[in-house]
Amino acid sequence: GTGPYTWKSRQEGSSLSFVKNPSYWRGEPPLESVQFKVIHEPEQAAIALQTGDVDVIINNVPVQSLPKLKQDKNIQVLHAEGSYFFQAYLNFEKARRGGYKDGDKVHQGLAYLADAARIIPPLIGDFGTAATQPIPSWQLGYSDQVKPFEYDEAKGVQLLAEGGIPKGGRINLLAASSRPYLCDWATATQSNLKRLGYDAQLQCLANEDVPAE
């Protein structure tokens, strides 16, 4: 192509190698070659960075490794607001089929009891921004008029009861265990719902098993 580096080789499941493109339209590239390594575990990628086996890791930097990476004088940690979201969804199909007495009240009640502002920061560490919508603040279409549901036990419990889930009622939670933080968040949410008197059940499944459930 027209990029600064051209294809050299591939080791399936291991690495991709590129060499500089002498015909690059913006002039000679700064590096002789570039290699992308496949490292499946984020923690192993962080260790590879510290030992010098890799020069850069991008995205999915493990929270547990951040303090050590920041303290390492040989490593520079850069961050910027992005568009990578961790989200929770409510079952609107169940509401559409009449699964609740009042689906809107059930969804609103659960939103008031999600308590993301308290649960999420200890899980993800000192990065990330609370999202009120699936559009980042720097992207066209973002509205600062959309506000989050503040945690409100009394209102959440009342709305759930009016929607058809009284205290002792069943609430099913489903999380993708192979995606960072989701099962942790769901576990904390399950614990809080049980504390409030609900029969909260949780499944943490692999990504590919979640859609069917």
VEXVO-902260 format. One record per residue (C-alpha): x, y, z. Coordinates in Angstrom, 1 decimal, decimal comma, always signed. Layout:
residues N
{px->X	py->Y	pz->Z}
...
//
This chain:
residues 213
{px->+0,0	py->+0,0	pz->+0,0}
{px->+1,0	py->+3,6	pz->+0,4}
{px->+1,9	py->+3,4	pz->+4,1}
{px->+5,3	py->+3,8	pz->+5,7}
{px->+5,9	py->+0,1	pz->+6,1}
{px->+5,3	py->-2,9	pz->+3,9}
{px->+4,5	py->-6,6	pz->+4,6}
{px->+7,4	py->-8,9	pz->+5,4}
{px->+6,1	py->-12,0	pz->+7,2}
{px->+3,6	py->-13,6	pz->+9,5}
{px->+3,8	py->-16,2	pz->+12,2}
{px->+0,2	py->-17,3	pz->+12,8}
{px->-0,8	py->-16,6	pz->+16,4}
{px->+2,6	py->-15,1	pz->+17,2}
{px->+3,6	py->-12,0	pz->+15,2}
{px->+3,4	py->-9,8	pz->+12,1}
{px->+6,5	py->-8,2	pz->+10,6}
{px->+6,9	py->-5,2	pz->+8,4}
{px->+9,8	py->-3,3	pz->+6,8}
{px->+10,1	py->+0,3	pz->+5,8}
{px->+8,7	py->+1,4	pz->+2,5}
{px->+11,4	py->+3,1	pz->+0,4}
{px->+8,7	py->+4,6	pz->-1,8}
{px->+6,7	py->+6,1	pz->+1,0}
{px->+5,2	py->+9,4	pz->-0,2}
{px->+6,1	py->+11,4	pz->+2,9}
{px->+9,8	py->+10,4	pz->+2,9}
{px->+11,9	py->+7,8	pz->+4,5}
{px->+10,2	py->+6,1	pz->+7,5}
{px->+12,1	py->+6,5	pz->+10,9}
{px->+12,4	py->+2,7	pz->+11,6}
{px->+13,9	py->-0,1	pz->+9,6}
{px->+11,2	py->-2,5	pz->+10,6}
{px->+8,2	py->-3,0	pz->+12,9}
{px->+6,9	py->-6,1	pz->+14,5}
{px->+3,5	py->-6,7	pz->+16,1}
{px->+3,5	py->-9,4	pz->+18,7}
{px->+0,5	py->-11,4	pz->+19,8}
{px->+0,3	py->-11,5	pz->+23,6}
{px->-3,0	py->-12,8	pz->+24,8}
{px->-2,8	py->-11,8	pz->+28,5}
{px->-2,6	py->-8,1	pz->+29,3}
{px->-0,5	py->-8,8	pz->+32,4}
{px->+2,1	py->-10,6	pz->+30,3}
{px->+2,1	py->-7,7	pz->+27,8}
{px->+2,9	py->-5,3	pz->+30,7}
{px->+5,7	py->-7,5	pz->+31,9}
{px->+7,1	py->-7,7	pz->+28,3}
{px->+7,1	py->-3,9	pz->+28,3}
{px->+9,0	py->-3,7	pz->+31,6}
{px->+11,6	py->-6,3	pz->+30,5}
{px->+12,1	py->-4,6	pz->+27,1}
{px->+10,7	py->-7,4	pz->+25,0}
{px->+8,3	py->-4,9	pz->+23,5}
{px->+8,6	py->-1,2	pz->+23,0}
{px->+4,9	py->-0,2	pz->+23,1}
{px->+1,7	py->-1,7	pz->+24,3}
{px->-1,6	py->-0,1	pz->+23,3}
{px->-5,1	py->-0,4	pz->+24,9}
{px->-6,1	py->-3,0	pz->+27,5}
{px->-3,3	py->-2,1	pz->+29,8}
{px->-4,1	py->-4,0	pz->+33,0}
{px->-5,2	py->-1,8	pz->+35,9}
{px->-3,1	py->-3,9	pz->+38,3}
{px->+0,0	py->-3,1	pz->+36,3}
{px->-0,5	py->+0,7	pz->+36,0}
{px->+1,1	py->+1,7	pz->+39,3}
{px->+4,3	py->-0,2	pz->+38,5}
{px->+4,4	py->+1,1	pz->+34,9}
{px->+4,0	py->+4,7	pz->+36,1}
{px->+6,8	py->+4,3	pz->+38,6}
{px->+9,2	py->+2,8	pz->+36,1}
{px->+11,6	py->+5,6	pz->+34,9}
{px->+12,1	py->+3,8	pz->+31,6}
{px->+8,4	py->+3,8	pz->+30,7}
{px->+6,1	py->+6,6	pz->+29,7}
{px->+2,4	py->+6,1	pz->+30,3}
{px->+0,2	py->+8,2	pz->+27,9}
{px->-3,6	py->+8,4	pz->+28,1}
{px->-6,4	py->+10,2	pz->+26,2}
{px->-10,1	py->+10,1	pz->+26,2}
{px->-11,3	py->+7,4	pz->+23,8}
{px->-14,4	py->+5,6	pz->+22,6}
{px->-14,0	py->+2,2	pz->+24,4}
{px->-17,1	py->+1,6	pz->+26,5}
{px->-18,1	py->-0,8	pz->+29,2}
{px->-21,9	py->-1,0	pz->+29,2}
{px->-24,8	py->-2,7	pz->+30,9}
{px->-28,0	py->-3,4	pz->+28,9}
{px->-31,5	py->-4,0	pz->+30,0}
{px->-33,8	py->-6,7	pz->+28,5}
{px->-36,2	py->-4,6	pz->+26,4}
{px->-37,3	py->-7,8	pz->+24,5}
{px->-38,7	py->-9,3	pz->+27,7}
{px->-40,6	py->-6,0	pz->+28,3}
{px->-41,9	py->-6,0	pz->+24,7}
{px->-43,3	py->-9,5	pz->+25,2}
{px->-45,0	py->-8,5	pz->+28,5}
{px->-42,5	py->-10,1	pz->+30,8}
{px->-43,0	py->-7,3	pz->+33,4}
{px->-46,0	py->-5,5	pz->+34,8}
{px->-44,4	py->-2,3	pz->+33,7}
{px->-41,1	py->-2,7	pz->+31,8}
{px->-40,2	py->+1,0	pz->+31,9}
{px->-40,4	py->+1,1	pz->+35,7}
{px->-38,3	py->-2,1	pz->+36,0}
{px->-35,6	py->-0,6	pz->+33,8}
{px->-35,6	py->+2,7	pz->+35,6}
{px->-35,6	py->+0,9	pz->+39,0}
{px->-32,5	py->-1,2	pz->+38,0}
{px->-30,8	py->+1,9	pz->+36,7}
{px->-31,3	py->+3,7	pz->+40,1}
{px->-29,7	py->+0,6	pz->+41,8}
{px->-26,7	py->+0,1	pz->+39,4}
{px->-24,5	py->+2,3	pz->+41,6}
{px->-21,8	py->+2,6	pz->+38,9}
{px->-20,3	py->+5,7	pz->+40,4}
{px->-19,3	py->+3,9	pz->+43,5}
{px->-18,6	py->+0,4	pz->+42,1}
{px->-16,6	py->+1,1	pz->+38,9}
{px->-13,7	py->+3,4	pz->+40,0}
{px->-12,2	py->+0,8	pz->+42,4}
{px->-12,4	py->-1,8	pz->+39,6}
{px->-10,8	py->+0,2	pz->+36,8}
{px->-8,3	py->+2,3	pz->+38,8}
{px->-7,3	py->+5,9	pz->+38,1}
{px->-8,5	py->+6,2	pz->+34,6}
{px->-11,8	py->+6,3	pz->+32,7}
{px->-14,7	py->+8,7	pz->+32,6}
{px->-18,3	py->+8,1	pz->+33,6}
{px->-20,3	py->+7,9	pz->+30,4}
{px->-23,9	py->+9,1	pz->+30,2}
{px->-24,4	py->+8,0	pz->+26,6}
{px->-22,8	py->+5,8	pz->+23,9}
{px->-21,1	py->+8,8	pz->+22,3}
{px->-17,8	py->+10,3	pz->+23,7}
{px->-17,7	py->+13,9	pz->+24,5}
{px->-15,4	py->+14,8	pz->+21,6}
{px->-17,7	py->+13,2	pz->+19,0}
{px->-20,5	py->+14,9	pz->+17,0}
{px->-23,9	py->+14,1	pz->+18,5}
{px->-22,8	py->+14,2	pz->+22,2}
{px->-25,1	py->+16,1	pz->+24,5}
{px->-24,2	py->+17,4	pz->+27,9}
{px->-27,9	py->+17,5	pz->+28,7}
{px->-28,0	py->+13,7	pz->+29,2}
{px->-27,5	py->+13,1	pz->+32,9}
{px->-26,7	py->+9,8	pz->+34,7}
{px->-29,1	py->+8,0	pz->+37,0}
{px->-27,9	py->+8,8	pz->+40,6}
{px->-28,0	py->+5,9	pz->+43,0}
{px->-31,3	py->+6,0	pz->+44,9}
{px->-32,3	py->+2,9	pz->+46,9}
{px->-35,8	py->+4,0	pz->+47,9}
{px->-36,7	py->+5,1	pz->+44,3}
{px->-35,2	py->+2,0	pz->+42,8}
{px->-37,0	py->-0,4	pz->+45,1}
{px->-40,3	py->+1,5	pz->+44,6}
{px->-40,0	py->+1,4	pz->+40,8}
{px->-39,1	py->-2,3	pz->+40,7}
{px->-42,2	py->-3,1	pz->+42,9}
{px->-44,4	py->-1,0	pz->+40,7}
{px->-42,9	py->-2,7	pz->+37,6}
{px->-43,6	py->-6,2	pz->+39,0}
{px->-40,5	py->-7,2	pz->+40,9}
{px->-41,1	py->-6,9	pz->+44,7}
{px->-38,6	py->-7,7	pz->+47,4}
{px->-37,7	py->-11,3	pz->+47,1}
{px->-38,3	py->-11,3	pz->+43,3}
{px->-35,9	py->-12,8	pz->+40,9}
{px->-33,4	py->-10,6	pz->+39,0}
{px->-31,1	py->-12,3	pz->+36,5}
{px->-27,7	py->-10,8	pz->+35,6}
{px->-25,5	py->-11,9	pz->+32,8}
{px->-21,9	py->-10,9	pz->+32,1}
{px->-19,2	py->-11,7	pz->+29,6}
{px->-16,4	py->-13,1	pz->+31,8}
{px->-13,8	py->-12,7	pz->+29,0}
{px->-14,3	py->-8,9	pz->+28,8}
{px->-12,5	py->-6,8	pz->+31,4}
{px->-14,4	py->-5,6	pz->+34,5}
{px->-17,9	py->-6,7	pz->+33,5}
{px->-18,1	py->-9,8	pz->+35,7}
{px->-16,6	py->-7,8	pz->+38,6}
{px->-19,2	py->-5,1	pz->+38,2}
{px->-22,0	py->-7,6	pz->+37,9}
{px->-20,8	py->-9,5	pz->+41,0}
{px->-20,8	py->-6,2	pz->+43,0}
{px->-24,3	py->-5,4	pz->+41,7}
{px->-25,6	py->-8,9	pz->+42,5}
{px->-24,3	py->-8,5	pz->+46,1}
{px->-26,0	py->-5,1	pz->+46,5}
{px->-29,3	py->-6,4	pz->+45,1}
{px->-29,2	py->-9,4	pz->+47,5}
{px->-28,5	py->-7,0	pz->+50,4}
{px->-31,7	py->-5,2	pz->+49,4}
{px->-33,7	py->-8,4	pz->+49,5}
{px->-33,8	py->-9,6	pz->+45,9}
{px->-33,1	py->-13,0	pz->+44,6}
{px->-30,3	py->-11,8	pz->+42,3}
{px->-28,7	py->-14,6	pz->+40,1}
{px->-25,6	py->-14,1	pz->+38,1}
{px->-24,0	py->-15,9	pz->+35,2}
{px->-20,5	py->-15,1	pz->+34,0}
{px->-20,0	py->-16,7	pz->+30,6}
{px->-17,5	py->-16,5	pz->+27,7}
{px->-18,3	py->-13,9	pz->+25,0}
{px->-19,5	py->-16,5	pz->+22,5}
{px->-22,0	py->-18,0	pz->+25,0}
{px->-23,6	py->-14,7	pz->+26,0}
{px->-25,9	py->-13,9	pz->+23,0}
{px->-27,9	py->-17,1	pz->+23,3}
{px->-28,6	py->-16,5	pz->+27,0}
//
